[in-house]
Amino acid sequence: MGIIIKRKKHYVTRVLLWFLVIIFFGFSPLIAGLIGGSLTELSTGQPCHEGNCFWGALPWYMFFTLPVSLLFLLIFGIIVLVDSIKLYSK
């Protein structure tokens, strides 16, 4: 029995959803930094960058989140491949 894919409809529901969640995790520091920096610039009127704003330095955490998310994608891809082989070999 498969871990993630137990029926063919799970390709659309589970695989796509988890793929997007893993990609979002990898880029979440960038997304949070852009949104927070924009809100700070709107509220203060000052430009937000790495030197004067936490939000400007937050995207540097992608050096940690991107490799972890790539590792998760590799593991997830292997699990999906094994489940697909088991599903279609029946």
N, C-alpha and C positions, 0 to 999 in steps of 0.2 A: 504494500500500500504506500502511496506517495505521501510526502510530508506536506507539500504546499498544493500540488495539483492532484485532485482526486477525480475531477470530471473536466470535460473539455471547456465548459463555461468558465472555469477558474482562470483560464488564460487571460480573459478580459477583466475579471473582477479582482483577482488576487495578484496576479503577476504585474499588471500595469500599475495597480495601486501601490504595491511595495516598491516597485521601481521608482515611481515618482517620490515616494517618501524618502528613499535612500538618497536620491539626487537632491531633494530639498534639504536634507540634513547636511550634505556636503557644502552647499552654497548658503546655508542659513546665516553665517556671520556676515557675508556680503549683503544679503537681503536686509538683515536687521540694521547693519551700518548705514545703508542707503536710506532706509525709512527713518531711522532715528536722526541721522544727519539732516535730512530734509526738514523734519519737524523742528529740530533745534534751530536751523537757519530761519525758518518761518517765525518762530517765537522770539528769537533774539535779534534778528536782522544781521548777525555776523556770519561770515562764512565758516563752515565747519570743516576742519581738516585734522590730520593726525596730531598736530602740535597743540591745538587748543580744545579738542573735543574727544571724548571717549568714543563716540560713534565713528569718528574717522579712523581710529586705530583698530576697531573691532574686526574689519575684514582680514587683518593679519592672522586671525585664528583659523583661517582657511588652510593654513599650512598644516594644521592638525586635523581638521574635519575632512578635507578632501582625500588624503590618503586612507583614512578610516572608512570613508564612504566607498572608495574604490575597492577596498578589501571586502566590504560588505557586498558590493555588486558582484565581485568575483565569486564569493561563496554562494550568493543567491543564484547566480547564473548556473553554477554547478548543480545546485539542488534542483533547479527547474529543468535542467537537461536530464538529470537522472529520473526525475518524476515523469518527464515527457517520454523517455524511452520505456519506462514501465507501463505508462498509460497506453502507448501505441503498440506495444508488443503483445497485448492481449488478443 
